[in-house]
Amino acid sequence: MSQLKIIECPRDAMQGMEKWIPTEEKIIYLKQLLKVGFDTIDFGSFVSPKAIPQLKDTAEVLSEISSDDKGPNKLLAIVANERGAEDAVEQPLVDLLGFPLSLSETFQKRNTNKTIEQAFEIIGNIQAMINGSARQQVVYLSMGFGNPYGDPYNEKYILEFVEKLVGLDVKTISLADTIGVSDPDRILDAFNPLIPAFPNVEFGAHLHSTPDTSVEKIQAILDAGCTRIDSAIKGFGGCPMAKDELVGNLDTITVLSVLKKNGVGLDHFSETEFAEAEKIASEIFPD
């Protein structure tokens, strides 16, 4: 592999924080991230402010971003229903709509108050909404490496979900380790059957991990042949359900070091601008 897309995720880093991050700080941070040279910035969400109060200003943040600021970057916003998707497509700078579909029925209901069957219906409706435009839907398969509820999980089950998504014309699918249970074997077992079977699908990974296991997981993602990886500067964020304060997002700094070791190139990436983004992240997020 010579290239990989990094999806930087300030949205995931911010969404669980109780202390309000001023809108002005979010704008400054997003503008700086757009200078770095990531493929995509997962910057915000169009969901109920009651569900994610930290991101209720997503549209306001976006209103301060110009097309010149955006440059070649793609902007991704998370949506959980048709209403959120409608709000997202009203924003001309939003390229990608991320939808959280869970392999676990229990988590799907907890996360979006919908069944898996209802979630598939929403995905189909969103696809119809963006059909004919340049926008794409990215479906995140949460609980992608197992779940704590005893819900069904195996490689065949994942394959069935992907087949159904492909039937709905979804072209980008990311397996998400919501609770930090993945390891290299689970990562390879999940992706090895998928990637050869669906050559027209772009597969990615969104892992929550402890720092001491991140390198081996990132290496497994590369070995499996994924072409996109989600991360957040300094590993901020993660899922509250993990019940472990060390289980955050993959640290972008660690991702970059593993990519360099493997000779994986990044187009238009600026180390100088990245260093500046690190400084701002340190000011926004707690240690």
Backbone bond lengths (Angstrom), bond angles and torsions (degrees), N, CA, C in turn:
res aa  C-N    CA-C-N  psi(-1)  N-CA   C-N-CA  omega(-1)  CA-C   N-CA-C  phi
1 M - - - 1.471 - - 1.526 109.77 -
2 S 1.343 115.20 128.95 1.460 118.82 -179.01 1.529 112.51 -106.47
3 Q 1.334 117.05 -18.10 1.449 120.19 -178.52 1.525 110.22 -138.08
4 L 1.324 115.49 150.51 1.457 121.42 176.09 1.516 107.99 -148.67
5 K 1.309 116.50 141.72 1.459 120.79 177.50 1.521 109.79 -89.40
6 I 1.330 116.74 126.69 1.465 120.96 173.09 1.524 108.17 -98.61
7 I 1.333 115.10 126.68 1.454 121.46 175.52 1.523 106.56 -105.19
8 E 1.313 116.25 106.02 1.467 120.95 179.39 1.533 108.69 -80.91
9 C 1.346 116.53 134.44 1.466 120.92 -167.18 1.528 114.16 -121.05
10 P 1.342 117.92 67.57 1.463 117.71 174.87 1.530 112.22 -62.69
11 R 1.323 117.26 -28.03 1.473 120.33 177.56 1.515 111.20 -59.22
12 D 1.322 116.97 -47.12 1.463 120.39 -178.62 1.523 110.81 -70.52
13 A 1.328 115.73 -31.93 1.463 119.40 178.45 1.526 111.31 -67.68
14 M 1.328 116.65 -34.82 1.461 120.73 -173.72 1.526 114.00 -89.38
15 Q 1.328 117.59 -31.54 1.464 119.83 -161.69 1.530 114.80 -62.08
16 G 1.327 117.05 -27.68 1.452 118.55 -178.14 1.521 114.53 -92.23
17 M 1.336 116.88 -1.43 1.460 119.83 -176.94 1.525 110.81 -75.64
18 E 1.317 116.56 129.65 1.469 120.75 179.60 1.530 111.64 -76.14
19 K 1.314 116.03 -38.54 1.467 119.34 179.90 1.520 109.76 -72.00
20 W 1.317 116.76 127.60 1.455 122.29 -177.72 1.520 111.21 -64.72
21 I 1.333 115.34 129.35 1.459 121.32 173.38 1.520 106.93 -93.77
22 P 1.319 118.76 117.99 1.464 120.26 -178.06 1.528 112.17 -54.41
23 T 1.316 115.17 142.56 1.465 120.94 -178.96 1.520 111.30 -55.07
24 E 1.322 116.52 -38.91 1.462 120.10 -178.86 1.521 111.63 -61.21
25 E 1.336 116.67 -37.77 1.465 120.37 178.75 1.535 110.90 -68.60
26 K 1.306 116.37 -37.25 1.468 119.80 177.75 1.527 110.57 -63.97
27 I 1.321 115.98 -40.52 1.463 120.36 179.75 1.525 110.58 -64.06
28 I 1.324 116.35 -46.41 1.471 120.60 179.10 1.520 110.69 -59.62
29 Y 1.339 115.88 -43.71 1.472 119.91 -177.96 1.525 111.05 -66.30
30 L 1.335 116.87 -44.79 1.464 119.45 -179.84 1.522 111.09 -63.05
31 K 1.323 117.00 -42.39 1.469 119.27 178.99 1.527 111.21 -60.97
32 Q 1.331 116.49 -37.11 1.458 119.00 178.86 1.524 111.16 -69.90
33 L 1.329 116.79 -42.54 1.471 120.05 178.51 1.525 111.08 -59.87
34 L 1.317 116.44 -35.01 1.464 120.19 -179.98 1.529 112.16 -67.88
35 K 1.321 117.81 -16.83 1.465 121.40 178.35 1.532 112.64 -85.26
36 V 1.347 116.12 -14.44 1.469 119.91 -170.41 1.520 112.30 -73.51
37 G 1.325 116.59 -43.29 1.458 119.41 -177.07 1.515 113.31 111.43
38 F 1.336 117.83 25.85 1.462 120.66 171.78 1.530 108.54 -69.95
39 D 1.312 116.32 158.41 1.463 118.64 174.93 1.524 110.43 -70.04
40 T 1.345 115.44 -45.92 1.467 121.64 -173.82 1.517 109.53 -140.25
41 I 1.335 116.36 145.15 1.460 122.43 171.97 1.525 107.77 -114.72
42 D 1.328 116.35 116.62 1.472 122.66 172.96 1.533 105.40 -83.07
43 F 1.333 115.68 91.39 1.468 119.99 -161.73 1.525 115.21 -98.76
44 G 1.348 118.02 -23.91 1.457 118.65 -174.03 1.512 112.04 -169.12
45 S 1.325 116.15 -172.28 1.467 119.22 179.97 1.521 110.41 -147.40
46 F 1.317 114.54 147.94 1.456 121.84 174.93 1.523 107.41 -109.65
47 V 1.320 113.78 77.79 1.458 121.38 178.95 1.529 107.31 -130.52
48 S 1.314 116.25 176.44 1.456 120.37 -179.43 1.531 110.67 -59.48
49 P 1.338 117.74 131.23 1.463 119.96 176.38 1.515 112.87 -61.92
50 K 1.332 116.88 -22.35 1.461 120.01 175.55 1.524 110.50 -68.97
51 A 1.328 115.82 -34.26 1.466 120.20 -179.62 1.522 111.41 -75.95
52 I 1.323 116.52 -46.16 1.472 121.99 -178.56 1.526 108.59 -130.27
53 P 1.330 118.62 77.98 1.472 120.03 -176.68 1.524 113.83 -61.34
54 Q 1.318 117.37 -29.24 1.465 120.47 -177.77 1.526 112.04 -62.69
55 L 1.328 117.35 -25.57 1.461 120.59 -174.65 1.526 112.98 -110.23
56 K 1.318 116.50 20.56 1.469 119.42 -179.97 1.525 112.18 -67.55
57 D 1.336 116.68 -13.55 1.465 120.61 -179.48 1.530 112.73 -100.95
58 T 1.329 117.34 20.19 1.469 120.34 -177.22 1.524 112.01 -55.55
59 A 1.340 117.27 -47.13 1.465 119.86 -179.38 1.530 111.13 -64.44
60 E 1.330 116.50 -36.77 1.465 120.62 179.27 1.524 110.63 -66.18
61 V 1.333 116.35 -41.56 1.467 120.14 176.77 1.526 109.72 -60.21
62 L 1.321 115.66 -46.83 1.461 120.24 -176.46 1.525 111.85 -64.76
63 S 1.330 116.96 -30.03 1.467 120.33 -178.71 1.528 111.97 -65.24
64 E 1.333 116.74 -18.70 1.465 121.11 179.83 1.523 112.90 -97.17
65 I 1.326 116.08 5.17 1.463 121.34 178.63 1.518 109.03 -103.35
66 S 1.314 117.00 124.35 1.462 120.81 178.79 1.528 110.11 -93.62
67 S 1.309 115.84 166.87 1.470 119.39 176.66 1.526 110.25 -64.30
68 D 1.334 116.96 -30.03 1.469 119.63 175.91 1.528 110.84 -68.07
69 D 1.344 116.63 -39.84 1.471 119.94 175.29 1.528 110.11 -59.92
70 K 1.295 115.88 -44.16 1.469 121.64 -174.58 1.520 111.69 -65.71
71 G 1.322 116.19 -42.52 1.458 119.28 179.64 1.516 111.93 57.95
72 P 1.345 117.64 -139.92 1.464 120.54 -178.29 1.528 114.00 -82.63
73 N 1.327 117.16 -4.05 1.460 120.31 -178.97 1.530 111.30 -64.62
74 K 1.324 115.69 150.25 1.463 120.61 169.84 1.525 108.29 -100.45
75 L 1.326 116.33 141.78 1.456 122.24 178.40 1.523 109.49 -109.18
76 L 1.337 115.40 129.77 1.458 122.29 -178.38 1.521 109.27 -115.92
77 A 1.330 115.83 133.60 1.462 121.67 175.57 1.530 108.87 -122.96
78 I 1.323 116.22 138.17 1.459 121.49 177.46 1.531 109.43 -82.33
79 V 1.328 115.47 136.59 1.462 121.77 174.31 1.526 107.46 -131.91
80 A 1.339 116.13 155.46 1.464 119.59 -178.27 1.521 112.85 -123.82
81 N 1.339 116.09 -3.50 1.460 119.80 179.05 1.533 109.04 -161.92
82 E 1.331 115.25 179.63 1.456 119.88 -177.78 1.528 111.88 -63.76
83 R 1.319 117.21 -37.59 1.469 119.70 -179.78 1.528 110.64 -60.93
84 G 1.323 116.45 -44.81 1.456 119.72 177.58 1.510 111.94 -63.06
85 A 1.346 116.36 -38.27 1.460 120.15 178.91 1.524 110.63 -65.51
86 E 1.335 116.95 -39.47 1.467 120.60 177.44 1.525 110.71 -61.48
87 D 1.329 115.78 -42.41 1.467 119.66 177.96 1.529 111.00 -62.98
88 A 1.334 115.76 -40.08 1.468 119.94 -178.41 1.517 111.83 -66.95
89 V 1.338 117.57 -42.41 1.466 118.87 -176.17 1.524 112.18 -73.98
90 E 1.326 116.84 -13.05 1.460 119.31 173.15 1.530 111.58 -72.48
91 Q 1.335 115.47 -14.64 1.459 120.66 -179.04 1.531 109.45 -94.86
92 P 1.314 119.12 111.61 1.467 121.00 -174.24 1.526 114.50 -63.50
93 L 1.332 117.97 -20.68 1.468 119.45 -177.09 1.531 113.00 -89.54
94 V 1.337 117.71 -6.02 1.461 120.13 179.49 1.530 109.59 -83.41
95 D 1.327 116.04 120.47 1.462 121.76 -178.06 1.519 112.96 -96.98
96 L 1.343 115.88 -34.51 1.460 120.71 -171.52 1.518 110.53 -128.37
97 L 1.325 115.89 137.13 1.456 121.88 175.62 1.524 107.78 -110.13
98 G 1.322 116.71 117.33 1.461 120.95 -178.86 1.523 110.51 -94.70
99 F 1.322 116.61 128.04 1.471 119.87 -179.38 1.525 110.10 -118.37
100 P 1.340 118.13 129.84 1.468 121.36 -179.86 1.531 111.85 -88.05
101 L 1.320 115.95 101.28 1.464 122.57 174.34 1.522 107.19 -103.79
102 S 1.317 117.14 132.67 1.464 118.85 -177.89 1.520 112.00 -106.60
103 L 1.329 115.12 142.91 1.462 120.55 170.75 1.525 110.91 -73.59
104 S 1.315 115.98 -13.67 1.462 121.90 -179.96 1.531 109.84 -105.10
105 E 1.318 116.02 120.81 1.469 120.37 177.85 1.525 111.03 -59.71
106 T 1.329 115.76 -40.84 1.458 120.08 -179.35 1.522 110.96 -59.97
107 F 1.336 116.53 -47.07 1.464 119.57 -177.88 1.525 111.54 -70.94
108 Q 1.335 117.67 -34.56 1.460 119.56 178.10 1.530 110.46 -58.65
109 K 1.330 115.54 -43.40 1.466 119.63 179.37 1.524 111.29 -67.20
110 R 1.330 116.59 -40.16 1.467 119.73 -179.90 1.520 111.50 -68.68
111 N 1.313 116.03 -37.25 1.464 120.40 -172.39 1.523 112.82 -82.34
112 T 1.348 117.58 -39.10 1.464 120.10 -174.72 1.525 112.88 -127.39
113 N 1.334 116.81 1.40 1.473 121.07 -178.80 1.526 111.24 59.56
114 K 1.327 115.90 33.64 1.455 122.31 178.73 1.528 109.28 -134.62
115 T 1.321 116.57 156.95 1.464 120.58 171.89 1.526 108.07 -81.76
116 I 1.318 116.62 167.43 1.463 120.63 175.92 1.528 109.99 -61.01
117 E 1.320 117.05 -41.74 1.468 120.32 179.32 1.523 111.03 -60.42
118 Q 1.321 116.57 -42.93 1.469 120.12 177.89 1.523 111.26 -65.99
119 A 1.334 116.63 -36.75 1.464 120.61 179.25 1.531 110.96 -64.18
120 F 1.328 117.17 -41.25 1.464 119.94 176.86 1.529 110.75 -61.30
121 E 1.314 116.35 -38.77 1.469 120.22 178.81 1.529 110.24 -63.04
122 I 1.342 116.86 -41.39 1.469 120.64 178.39 1.525 110.10 -63.88
123 I 1.325 117.12 -42.30 1.466 120.88 178.93 1.520 110.38 -58.41
124 G 1.341 116.09 -43.85 1.461 119.92 177.68 1.519 112.18 -61.96
125 N 1.325 116.48 -39.73 1.464 120.30 179.28 1.527 111.31 -67.64
126 I 1.330 116.41 -37.65 1.471 119.43 177.77 1.526 110.04 -66.33
127 Q 1.330 116.50 -40.81 1.464 119.33 177.73 1.526 110.75 -59.50
128 A 1.325 116.08 -41.88 1.466 119.45 178.45 1.524 110.76 -64.27
129 M 1.324 116.00 -34.85 1.464 121.83 -178.42 1.530 111.44 -65.96
130 I 1.327 117.21 -37.26 1.467 120.44 -175.59 1.528 112.53 -99.62
131 N 1.326 116.83 -0.38 1.459 121.20 -179.46 1.529 110.31 -58.77
132 G 1.317 115.64 132.42 1.456 120.67 179.96 1.509 114.29 90.50
133 S 1.339 116.44 -6.72 1.468 120.45 176.87 1.519 109.77 -105.19
134 A 1.316 115.58 175.68 1.467 120.02 178.06 1.516 111.61 -82.28
135 R 1.322 117.76 -7.72 1.459 121.13 -178.30 1.534 111.06 -71.54
136 Q 1.324 114.57 152.49 1.454 120.41 176.33 1.521 109.80 -132.48
137 Q 1.320 115.15 157.59 1.456 121.53 175.60 1.526 108.85 -103.09
138 V 1.308 115.98 132.94 1.458 122.23 174.02 1.532 106.92 -108.15
139 V 1.325 116.81 119.85 1.462 119.83 179.69 1.522 108.86 -100.29
140 Y 1.327 114.88 124.90 1.464 121.61 176.97 1.524 108.77 -97.23
141 L 1.325 116.74 118.72 1.461 121.14 177.27 1.523 108.25 -88.62
142 S 1.329 116.19 91.99 1.462 119.96 -178.63 1.522 110.58 -73.31
143 M 1.336 115.54 161.81 1.470 122.15 -169.59 1.531 109.24 54.90
144 G 1.335 114.78 37.45 1.459 121.34 -173.23 1.507 115.28 -71.57
145 F 1.330 116.91 -10.05 1.461 119.31 -178.96 1.526 111.55 -129.46
146 G 1.337 115.50 21.29 1.463 120.88 179.51 1.520 110.67 127.48
147 N 1.318 116.04 162.88 1.457 120.71 -179.38 1.524 109.47 -142.99
148 P 1.332 117.34 159.21 1.465 120.49 -177.21 1.525 113.86 -91.65
149 Y 1.342 116.97 7.93 1.457 120.29 -171.71 1.526 114.27 -100.57
150 G 1.322 116.51 -6.50 1.459 119.25 -175.01 1.516 112.72 80.45
151 D 1.358 117.69 11.69 1.459 121.02 176.09 1.526 109.72 -71.77
152 P 1.333 117.97 157.22 1.469 120.77 -178.53 1.518 112.27 -55.38
153 Y 1.314 115.60 139.12 1.459 120.84 174.71 1.523 109.48 -159.53
154 N 1.327 115.85 121.97 1.460 122.98 169.66 1.529 107.70 -167.39
155 E 1.329 116.65 173.75 1.454 120.73 -175.60 1.534 111.79 -63.26
156 K 1.332 116.71 -36.79 1.468 120.11 179.30 1.526 110.79 -64.71
157 Y 1.314 115.93 -38.79 1.467 121.63 179.26 1.527 110.16 -62.71
158 I 1.332 117.37 -43.70 1.466 121.24 177.26 1.527 109.72 -60.41
159 L 1.329 116.10 -43.59 1.463 121.02 -179.25 1.522 110.98 -58.63
160 E 1.314 116.67 -41.14 1.465 120.69 179.93 1.527 110.95 -62.66
161 F 1.329 116.41 -41.49 1.466 120.34 178.06 1.532 110.37 -62.58
162 V 1.329 116.05 -45.81 1.464 119.85 -177.63 1.527 110.50 -64.73
163 E 1.330 117.45 -41.36 1.463 120.38 177.95 1.526 111.04 -58.30
164 K 1.321 116.18 -41.53 1.460 120.28 179.65 1.522 111.15 -67.33
165 L 1.334 116.82 -39.71 1.464 120.51 178.35 1.521 111.37 -65.90
166 V 1.330 116.95 -40.97 1.459 121.01 177.54 1.531 109.85 -62.22
167 G 1.341 116.35 -36.90 1.457 120.76 176.38 1.521 112.83 -63.66
168 L 1.325 116.13 -23.93 1.468 121.77 176.49 1.523 111.99 -91.49
169 D 1.339 116.48 4.51 1.463 123.87 177.68 1.526 113.13 74.16
170 V 1.342 117.23 25.02 1.466 120.89 172.50 1.522 108.08 -78.51
171 K 1.320 116.21 129.64 1.467 120.22 -174.17 1.524 113.96 -112.61
172 T 1.344 117.34 -7.10 1.464 120.60 179.39 1.518 108.64 -131.47
173 I 1.330 116.06 121.75 1.465 121.94 -176.28 1.522 108.50 -133.09
174 S 1.329 115.39 131.13 1.459 120.24 -179.96 1.524 109.54 -123.24
175 L 1.322 116.96 126.74 1.460 120.53 175.18 1.521 108.55 -81.71
176 A 1.328 115.70 128.91 1.462 120.79 -175.29 1.523 110.58 -113.41
177 D 1.328 115.33 127.58 1.463 121.13 177.06 1.518 107.95 -93.02
178 T 1.307 115.97 84.52 1.450 122.66 -170.11 1.524 113.25 -61.83
179 I 1.327 117.14 -34.55 1.464 120.05 -173.03 1.526 113.82 -117.18
180 G 1.323 116.84 10.31 1.461 119.96 173.72 1.517 114.99 74.05
181 V 1.349 117.42 35.40 1.475 119.82 -177.85 1.518 113.04 -99.72
182 S 1.326 118.19 -3.89 1.462 119.31 -175.88 1.524 111.19 -71.46
183 D 1.313 114.40 156.37 1.463 122.68 170.22 1.525 105.86 -143.06
184 P 1.330 118.90 172.33 1.465 119.25 -176.45 1.527 114.21 -54.37
185 D 1.333 117.81 -40.87 1.457 119.49 -179.91 1.520 111.92 -64.14
186 R 1.322 116.66 -44.11 1.471 119.57 179.22 1.524 111.17 -64.20
187 I 1.315 116.69 -38.29 1.464 120.50 179.14 1.524 110.39 -63.19
188 L 1.325 116.64 -48.21 1.465 120.28 179.81 1.526 111.05 -65.79
189 D 1.323 117.74 -41.00 1.462 121.00 179.82 1.522 111.75 -62.48
190 A 1.327 116.53 -34.31 1.464 120.34 -179.47 1.528 111.83 -75.33
191 F 1.343 117.03 -44.64 1.460 119.82 -172.52 1.529 113.98 -87.18
192 N 1.317 117.93 -30.62 1.466 119.28 -174.55 1.528 114.22 -57.72
193 P 1.343 119.63 -39.08 1.471 118.12 175.85 1.528 113.22 -75.45
194 L 1.333 117.40 -26.50 1.456 121.27 -172.22 1.524 113.32 -78.01
195 I 1.312 115.88 -51.05 1.464 120.03 -169.39 1.526 112.62 -61.99
196 P 1.342 119.98 -44.36 1.470 118.23 176.59 1.533 112.81 -69.09
197 A 1.330 117.23 -30.28 1.468 120.74 -175.52 1.525 112.68 -74.79
198 F 1.339 116.38 -24.77 1.466 120.29 -177.08 1.527 109.77 -130.28
199 P 1.330 116.96 73.90 1.472 120.13 -174.62 1.520 114.38 -65.65
200 N 1.328 117.75 -17.95 1.464 120.65 -179.15 1.526 113.25 -93.68
201 V 1.331 115.68 2.11 1.462 120.26 178.38 1.530 109.44 -100.58
202 E 1.318 115.96 137.22 1.464 121.04 174.28 1.527 107.79 -90.92
203 F 1.321 116.18 114.40 1.463 120.42 -177.69 1.523 110.68 -100.88
204 G 1.338 114.29 138.63 1.446 120.30 178.18 1.509 111.28 -134.81
205 A 1.336 115.21 177.50 1.463 121.41 179.47 1.513 109.51 -135.78
206 H 1.321 114.72 135.12 1.465 121.73 174.42 1.529 105.90 -123.93
207 L 1.332 115.25 98.17 1.460 119.64 -173.31 1.518 111.93 -107.01
208 H 1.309 115.94 140.73 1.460 122.59 166.16 1.524 106.34 -103.02
209 S 1.313 115.51 135.47 1.463 118.35 -169.04 1.526 110.95 -155.12
210 T 1.325 115.55 154.48 1.461 119.98 167.82 1.530 107.61 -78.14
211 P 1.339 118.08 151.60 1.467 120.21 -177.39 1.521 113.50 -57.82
212 D 1.342 117.26 -35.12 1.466 118.59 -173.80 1.524 113.67 -74.41
213 T 1.332 118.30 -12.54 1.468 120.16 178.56 1.525 112.52 -112.05
214 S 1.321 117.13 3.43 1.465 120.08 -173.72 1.523 113.08 -66.38
215 V 1.334 117.27 -43.14 1.468 120.04 -174.30 1.520 110.96 -61.00
216 E 1.324 117.09 -45.70 1.467 119.41 -178.51 1.530 111.58 -66.49
217 K 1.324 116.76 -32.05 1.471 119.65 177.95 1.527 111.21 -71.48
218 I 1.324 116.84 -42.40 1.464 120.09 177.88 1.521 110.40 -62.61
219 Q 1.325 116.29 -40.56 1.459 119.99 178.29 1.532 110.74 -62.26
220 A 1.314 116.64 -39.65 1.471 120.19 178.55 1.526 111.34 -65.11
221 I 1.342 116.52 -37.67 1.462 120.35 176.84 1.530 110.22 -60.04
222 L 1.330 116.23 -44.11 1.460 120.51 178.29 1.526 110.93 -65.48
223 D 1.330 116.17 -45.44 1.465 120.45 -178.48 1.526 111.88 -62.24
224 A 1.338 116.19 -31.95 1.464 120.40 -179.70 1.529 111.83 -73.45
225 G 1.330 116.71 -20.38 1.457 120.31 178.92 1.509 115.09 96.13
226 C 1.332 117.12 17.56 1.464 119.88 175.36 1.526 109.77 -63.00
227 T 1.310 116.17 149.02 1.457 119.89 -179.11 1.524 113.33 -112.32
228 R 1.344 117.00 3.69 1.462 120.60 175.72 1.516 108.87 -148.41
229 I 1.326 114.90 147.38 1.460 120.73 -178.90 1.523 108.84 -143.25
230 D 1.324 116.50 133.39 1.461 122.29 178.80 1.525 110.08 -92.78
231 S 1.321 115.92 142.50 1.468 120.06 177.63 1.518 109.09 -157.89
232 A 1.323 115.62 170.80 1.464 121.15 177.36 1.526 108.49 -140.81
233 I 1.309 115.85 139.16 1.458 120.19 -178.41 1.529 110.42 -55.31
234 K 1.333 114.83 127.15 1.463 124.67 -178.93 1.531 113.77 65.47
235 G 1.345 116.31 12.57 1.462 119.97 173.84 1.505 115.28 71.22
236 F 1.321 117.18 21.55 1.460 119.20 -179.75 1.517 110.21 -67.22
237 G 1.339 116.04 154.99 1.453 121.17 177.15 1.508 112.21 96.26
238 G 1.318 115.61 -156.22 1.455 120.63 -176.11 1.514 110.45 117.50
239 C 1.297 115.99 -171.91 1.462 120.78 -176.08 1.523 110.70 -108.47
240 P 1.338 118.30 127.39 1.465 120.37 178.59 1.527 113.03 -58.08
241 M 1.334 116.59 -24.70 1.458 120.59 -179.05 1.521 112.96 -67.94
242 A 1.343 115.95 -16.94 1.463 118.50 -177.04 1.521 112.12 -65.98
243 K 1.342 116.65 -23.00 1.458 121.60 177.85 1.526 112.40 57.67
244 D 1.310 116.45 30.33 1.464 122.06 178.67 1.514 106.40 -148.26
245 E 1.319 116.89 114.37 1.460 120.22 -174.29 1.523 112.60 -64.53
246 L 1.343 117.80 -16.25 1.459 120.51 178.84 1.520 112.64 -84.89
247 V 1.341 117.67 -10.95 1.456 120.99 -179.35 1.521 108.84 -86.27
248 G 1.333 115.51 92.16 1.452 121.30 178.02 1.512 109.98 -116.75
249 N 1.325 116.15 -164.86 1.453 120.00 174.22 1.530 110.20 -71.14
250 L 1.314 115.88 160.60 1.452 118.94 170.43 1.526 108.17 -59.63
251 D 1.318 116.34 137.40 1.456 121.68 179.64 1.525 109.14 -78.29
252 T 1.319 116.35 124.89 1.469 120.43 -179.44 1.524 111.25 -57.31
253 I 1.309 116.71 -34.39 1.467 120.36 179.34 1.535 109.90 -62.26
254 T 1.330 116.70 -42.25 1.463 120.36 177.86 1.518 111.11 -66.91
255 V 1.325 116.78 -41.46 1.470 120.77 177.57 1.519 110.24 -57.22
256 L 1.328 116.61 -46.64 1.462 120.70 -178.67 1.519 111.46 -61.69
257 S 1.334 116.61 -38.78 1.463 118.73 -178.88 1.532 111.28 -68.89
258 V 1.335 117.71 -37.50 1.468 120.45 178.03 1.528 110.36 -69.10
259 L 1.320 116.72 -38.87 1.464 119.48 177.89 1.527 110.96 -62.84
260 K 1.321 115.55 -43.30 1.463 119.69 179.51 1.518 111.01 -61.38
261 K 1.327 116.16 -42.33 1.464 120.73 179.03 1.519 111.59 -61.73
262 N 1.325 116.58 -32.12 1.461 121.47 -179.01 1.526 113.39 -92.32
263 G 1.314 116.54 2.18 1.461 119.82 178.92 1.512 113.72 71.24
264 V 1.321 116.49 27.07 1.469 120.96 179.56 1.521 109.10 -89.08
265 G 1.312 116.43 123.58 1.450 120.87 -176.31 1.514 112.80 -88.46
266 L 1.327 116.05 157.01 1.457 123.00 175.62 1.520 108.31 -128.26
267 D 1.324 116.19 122.50 1.460 120.14 -179.35 1.521 111.09 -71.38
268 H 1.315 116.51 133.93 1.473 123.22 169.52 1.529 113.43 61.39
269 F 1.325 117.53 26.44 1.459 120.10 -178.76 1.524 110.19 -85.92
270 S 1.333 116.61 129.81 1.461 121.71 -178.16 1.528 109.89 -108.74
271 E 1.299 116.98 114.40 1.465 120.72 177.89 1.532 110.93 -67.48
272 T 1.320 116.93 -32.33 1.469 120.39 179.00 1.524 110.76 -65.51
273 E 1.323 116.84 -46.42 1.465 120.53 179.50 1.532 110.87 -68.63
274 F 1.328 116.37 -32.74 1.462 119.47 177.63 1.528 110.78 -65.54
275 A 1.315 116.81 -40.98 1.463 120.88 178.40 1.527 110.75 -61.27
276 E 1.316 116.83 -37.38 1.465 120.61 177.91 1.533 110.13 -68.39
277 A 1.324 116.82 -38.98 1.467 120.43 177.10 1.530 110.69 -63.43
278 E 1.323 117.05 -37.68 1.471 121.09 176.35 1.530 111.01 -59.11
279 K 1.329 116.46 -42.95 1.468 120.70 -179.54 1.532 110.80 -61.65
280 I 1.328 116.09 -43.92 1.461 119.84 -179.70 1.515 110.68 -66.35
281 A 1.340 117.11 -39.87 1.467 121.27 178.65 1.521 110.79 -60.65
282 S 1.311 116.70 -39.45 1.461 120.44 179.42 1.506 112.22 -64.79
283 E 1.322 116.69 -28.70 1.466 120.92 178.24 1.523 112.40 -79.59
284 I 1.332 116.01 -32.94 1.471 120.46 -176.13 1.519 112.09 -80.73
285 F 1.335 115.13 -43.71 1.467 119.89 -171.32 1.534 110.83 -99.14
286 P 1.314 116.52 147.59 1.470 119.56 177.26 1.511 111.16 -73.05
287 D 1.321 116.95 157.83 1.461 120.94 177.36 1.523 109.77 -70.70
